[in-house]
């Protein structure tokens, strides 16, 4: 039976990861300077002196990318992707630190960049091998009939079918469904090999005879009147009980339950950024990131300002009303890329290919997203975030809220300069419905690691906008 020791396993996993990181780094040094006979102005002791900083850094990045969540419910491909992404972020941070401290620390001037490349490859390889070994070992143990959790479902419903579908698709989770109790179908009926073995009123006898490790209550909505009795029987028997509500067709989101002084409250949508600590951490990243980006892109912004001033009459910065957090409007800054026009004329529609309003400089800065750089000051003010759903004009918000279900959910978080929808190609004149799907996924699955991933991918996918005219 699967033990409730995930917390202890995660602590052990952190310790093992720390060892793997250290071993990977030492192997990288051996490959670079022993196997390949390269030379360096630093000795082994100098290179090893950064391990006390390197190991915690990578462990924190792994945690931000969710690599210490329960393994039994995460697919192998997703885990490999997260390992590669986390190591890529670690490498970028390491290289950035070496760049900024060059000349200030003698150590950084002689540090081998090739060693970092070997470390990147070796660490990814060892991490993937180790985690795959754990997965295969657990799968082998479960195939032998050990480390499994035996279950009985109470109620045949859509929720029961969806639960069985997921169990059958992921045998590595270690669940064995012994049968279903239901009052509406005849005993002997099977769904994907799982048989209806009796009625719900027989639950006490079934629990005594079968001795399952868990009960999953999967009653249909029309049968919730039986819930109190079934829970009481399960509690009396001492078996661990979980409840899988049959409301996916009513609430197609990720609800979560919180405790309000003993009263369970079901929130229809899980929004991690409603948590004060999460919001604080994201705001800290926004402040630090925007200041860094303003310094980094200041030459580009200066050149853009000069080009706009020399080629087109009018202000350098164009401000436009947008709808942000909690449906409050704010003035969003952009470099002006169009000829000056009346608010009424520019209000009605997006730009189109060959739009005569766009200036020559405007075509360039819109295609490369340089026109968006002044929004870094919106981030400093707190109107926007580095990452989030793109804000829209009030005119379009009123239009879309009537046409697209759940459109207004995007305003539960700060709008962003870049976002999950944008790096997946949904910018400008593209499908609003698909854009909202990606925005909602971001809102419900937010982590700092997810933000870092989006920022990293923006470098490769987010600047050039084929839908900007």
N, C-alpha and C positions, 0 to 999 in steps of 0.2 A: 504494500500500500504506500502511496505517495505520502510522505511525512510533511507536516506543516513547519518546515524548517528553512523556508526560502531565505529568511533574513540571515541565518547562520551560513547558508550556502553562499550567499552574496558576499559576505565578509571574507569567506575563504577564497572566493573567486577574485576579489580585489587583491588579496595577498598574492595569489598565484599570478595574476596579471602583472603585479609589480615585479615579481621575479622574472617573468617573460620579457618585460620591457628592459630590465637590467641586463639579462642574458643576451637579448637581441643587440643591445648597444655594444656590449663587449665583443660579440661575434663580428659586428660591423667593424670595430677597431682591428680585430684579428685579420679579417679579410683585406682591409685597406692597407695595413702596414706590415703584416706578417706574410699572408698568402701572396699578395701582389707586390710585396717589397717596395712599397712607396715610402717616401720620407716626409717628415713634418718637423716644424720648428718646436713642436710640443712633444712631451713624453707621455707615457701611459698614465701617470699620476695626474697630469693636467686634464686629460680627457675624462678621466673617471671622476674628477672633482665636481662635474655638473650633474652626476647621477642623482644626488639628493634633491635637485630641482626638477630634473627631467621626469623622474618616475611619478611624483605626485601630479605634475602637470598632465601627463597622459592619462592617469587614472581619473582625474577630474573631467577631462574631455570625454573619456569613455562613459562616465556617468551621465554627462550632459546629452550624449547621443543615445541614452537608454540601453546601454549594453549590460546593465545589471538588473534588468527586468526578468521576469520568469521565463526560462528557456523553453518550457514545454509548450508555450503558446506563440513562439516566434519562429517564422520560417527561416531556413538556412540561408536563402538568397538575401533576405533582408538583413540578416546578421552580418554577412560578408560585406554588404554595401555599407553598413554602419561602421564596420572596422576600417574599411578603406577611407571613408569620409573622415572619421576621427583622426586617423593617422595623417591624412592630408592636411587637416587643420593644424595638427601638432607640428608638422614639418614647416608649414607656412609661418606659424608663430615663432618657431625656433630660428628660421632664416631671417625673419623680421627683426628679432632681438639682436642677432649677429650684425645685421645691417646698421641698426641704430647705435649700437655700442662700438662700432668699428672706430678705431683711432683713440677711443677713450680707455679701452682695456686692451692691453697687449695680447691677451689670450685670444680675443676675437680675430686679430689680424692673421694668425697662423692656423686657425681652426680649419680642418679639412671639410669642405662642403661635400666631397664624395663620400665621406664617412656617413654623413646624414642620409645620402641616397641609399647606401647599403643598409643602414638602420631602418629606413622606411620600408624597404622590400623584405628584409628579414623579419621585422616585427609583424608586418601584415601576415606573412606566411606562417609564422609560429602561432600567432593568435588564432588564425583560421583553423590550423591543424589541431590545436588544443581544444577549441570549442567543438569542432567536428568530432573529435575523439570522445568528448563527454556525451554528445548527442548519440553517437553510435553505441557507446557503452550502455546508456540508459535504454536504448531501443533493444539491445541484445538481452538485457536483464528482463525487460517487459515481455519479450517474445518467449522467454522461459516461464512466464507466468508469475514472475516476481515484480515487486514495486508497482503493482497495479491498484487502481481504485475501482472497486465494483459498485455499480449504481443500479437503482431502480427508479424509473420515471413514474410519476403519478399524474395521469391525465394525458390523453392523446389529442394534440392540438397542432396548430401551425408552429408554435414555439417548440413543441416536442420534435417535430420533423426537422426544423432548422438546427436544433441542438444535436440530433442524431447525425445530420449531414456533416456537421463540423467535426464531430467525434470520429466518424468514419473516414473523413478526409485527412485526419491528423492522428494516426495510430500512435505516433511517438508521444502523445500527451499521456498515454498510460491509462485511459478510461475503458472499462468494460461494462456495457449496459446489459444487465441481466434480464430485463423485461419491463413491460409497461402495465400499469393498472389503470383501467378506464371503464366508465359505465355506459359509453355510447357505441362501442364496437364489440363484436363478439370475440371471446378468447380464442386464440389461435391465429388471428390476423397478424400479419407481419409487415413491418416497414423497414426495408433495407436489412433484413435479417433479424431485427429486434421484434420479439413476439409480445403480443398482449397476453398476459398470463393470469389476469383476474380483474375483479372489480375493486373500486377504491375502498369499499366497505370492508374488504378483506386485508387491508393494509397491516393491521396488527399481527395477524397470523403469518403474513408473508415476511414481515420484518423478523419475526421470531425464527422462522424456518430458514430463510435465505441469508440472514445476517449480513446485509450489504454494508459497505463503508459509508455510502452516501445515499441520500434521497434527493431527487430533483423534482420539485413540484412544477409541472408543466400544464396545469389546467387551462382550458379555454376560458375566455372572458365570461361566458354564460354560466360557468360552474364555480365562480368564486365564492358562492355561498358555502361550499364544502371546505373552504380553505382553513377556517378556524379549527374544525374537527381534525383535519389531516395533520396540521401543524402540532396540535396537542398530542396526537398519537406518536408522531415522530419524536417530539421532545421527551415524551414519557419513556420511549425506548432508548433514548440517549444517542441515536444515530445523527450524524451531521446532516443538516438539511439546508438546501439552497432553493431559492424561488426564481423561476425563469418566467417573467410576465409575458402574456400573450397580447402585446400591444404594439408590435412593430409596424403594423399597418396604420396605426393611429398616430403614433409618435415615432417617425422615422429618423431618430437622432440618437445621441449617446446620453441618456439620462444618468444621473448619479444621485445617490441618497446621502443626505447629511442629517446629523442628529441635532434637533432643536430642543434641548432640555428633556430628552427622552422621547420626543415626538419625531419619527422619521419623516423627512420632507424630500419628496422626489423632485429634483430639478430636471426639467425636460431636456435641457442641453448643458453639457459639461463645457465650461469656459475656464480653462486654467488661469487666465489673466484676471479673473475676479478675485483670485487669492492675492492678498496684500503683498506677501513676500515675493511672489512671482512678478507682480506689477513693478515692485521696487527694483528687482534685479534687471528687468527689461529696461526700465527707465535709466538705470546706471549705465547699461550698455549703450543706450541711445545717446546719452550725454557724452560719454567718452568717445564713441564712434563718430558722432557728428563733428566734434572738435577736431579729431584726427583727420577726418575727411575734408574739412574746411581748409586745414593747413596743407594737406596733400594736393588738393585740387585748386588751390588759390591761383597758381599760374594759369591754369586752364580757364578759370572764371575771369581773370583779368584780361586775357586775350579775347575771350568771347565778348566781354563788355566793350572793349575797344572796337571790335569788328561790327557789333550792332550799332554803336554810335556813329561810325564812319559810313555805314551803308544804308541807314534807314532813320528817318526822323521819328522822334518819339522817345518815351522813357525806356531805360534799360530793363527794368523789372516790370513784369506784368503780374498783377494780382487778380485773383478770381475767387469768388465765394464758393466754398466747398462744404460738404456735410461731413462732420467728424464724429468723435466719440460721443455717445449718448445723444446723437442726432443734433448736436450743436454745430452751428456754422462757424467757419473761420476763413481768413484770407490766405490763400495758398500762393506762394511766390514761384515765379518761373522767369527765365530770361525771355524777353519778348521775341517771338519768332514770326509774328504777323504784322502787317500794316495796322496802324491804329484805326479802330472802328468803333462805332457806337455799341454800348452794351446790348441794346435790343437786337442789333444785327448779328452779334457773335453768340447770342444766347441760344439760338435754336437748334444747332446741329454740330456734329463733329466735322472735322476737316475731311476732304475727299482727295483722291489722287489728282495732282495737277491743280490744287486749290490756289487760285490767284492771290489769295490773301497772304500766303506764306512768302516771306522774303527769301533772298538767296542764302543769306546766312542762316535763316530759320530752317531751311531744308536740311542743312548739315547738322545743326544742333538738335533738331527733332529726331533725326535718324539715329544719332549717337547718344541720345538722352542727356546731352549736356544742358539742355534747357531746364532740366529738372534739378540741377545742382543747388540753386537758391533755396530749395526746400530743406536743405540742411539747417537753415536758420529757423524754419518752422519746427524742426525737431528740437532745437535748443529751447524754443518758446513753449514746447509741450503740446503743440497742436497735432504733431505727427510723430511717427516712429520710423526707425530705419526699415523695419519690416512690418507689413500689415496689408490689409485690403486697400486698394487704391481708392481715394475719395472721389466722389462724383458731385456734380453741380446740383443744387436743390431742384432745378427744373427736371432733371433726369431721375433724381431720387423719387420725386412724386409720381413720375410715370412708371418707374420700374416696380415700386412697392405695390402697385395695383396689378401688375402683369406677372410678376415673378414671385412665387411662394418663398418665404423665408429671406427675401432680399434684405430686409432691415436688420437681420441678425448681424451683418457685417459691422454695424455701428456699435456693437458691444465692446469693441477694442479700438485703439487708436489706428487711424489710417497710416499707411506706410509709403515710403519712397519706392520700395520694391516689395514683391510678395510672391507667394506660391503660385498664384494664377499667372503672374507676369513671366516668371522664368519657364513656365510651361506653354508659353506662346499666346496667352490670352491678354493682349494689350490692344488699346485703340479700338478700332471698329471690328471687334470679334464677338463671338457668342456671349451674351451677358449671362445666360443660364449656366454655361460651362464655367464662366469666371466665378459665379457665385458658388458653384460646387467646390471649386478649389479654395475659395476664401473660407467657406464653412469648414472644410477639412483642416485648414490652417488654424482656425479659431479653436476647434475642438481638440487638436493634437499639438498645441503649442508647447515647446520646450525651448530653453536657451540653445540647445544643440540644433534644433530645427531652424532657429533664426540664423545661427552661424552657417548652417548648410545652405540656406537661401542666399545669404550674403555672398558666400563663396561661389555659388552657381551663377549669381548675377554677373560676376566678372566675365564669365564665358557666354552667358545666354541673355543677360538682361540689358546690356547697354545698347546693342544694335536692335532697333525696332523696325521690322519690315512693314508694320502696320501704321507707322507714323508718316503722315503726308504733309 
